[in-house]
């Protein structure tokens, strides 16, 4: 018996398993696109930190876009929102 596991291909997955892969990937992609679009349209003075820093943070799976959404933007009075 071989100890090396065969890697499963997409066609080996059931419909339910495929959905379990596609759904979170879609959510992650949507969060990242929304965060990058907001970052691109926002004046750097409205951010807490540099644009480059936030672009790097957004690229971290799931966590990055959520952190950007909750921590990056300043309130109109210059304080952090949230």
MOLIN-V965419 format. One record per pair of residues at least 4 apart in sequence whose ideal C-beta (glycine too) atoms are under 8 Angstrom apart, sorted by the first residue. I is the first residue (numbers start at 1). J is the second residue. If there is no record, write none. Layout:
BEGIN
i	j
I	J
I	J
END
This chain:
BEGIN
i	j
8	12
8	13
9	13
10	18
13	17
13	18
13	21
14	18
15	19
16	20
17	21
18	22
19	23
20	24
21	25
22	26
23	27
24	28
25	29
26	30
27	31
27	62
28	32
28	61
28	62
28	65
29	33
30	34
31	35
31	62
31	65
31	66
31	69
32	36
32	58
32	59
32	64
32	65
33	37
34	38
34	65
35	39
35	58
35	64
35	65
35	68
35	69
36	40
36	55
36	58
37	41
38	42
38	68
38	69
39	47
39	51
39	54
39	55
39	58
39	68
39	72
42	46
42	47
42	73
43	47
44	50
44	51
45	74
46	73
46	74
47	51
47	54
47	72
47	73
47	74
48	71
48	72
48	73
48	74
48	80
49	53
49	54
49	72
50	54
51	55
52	56
53	57
54	58
54	68
54	72
55	59
56	60
57	64
57	67
57	68
57	72
58	64
58	65
58	68
59	64
60	64
60	67
62	66
63	67
64	68
65	69
66	70
67	71
67	72
68	72
70	82
71	80
71	82
73	80
73	81
73	82
74	78
74	79
74	80
74	81
75	79
75	80
75	81
END
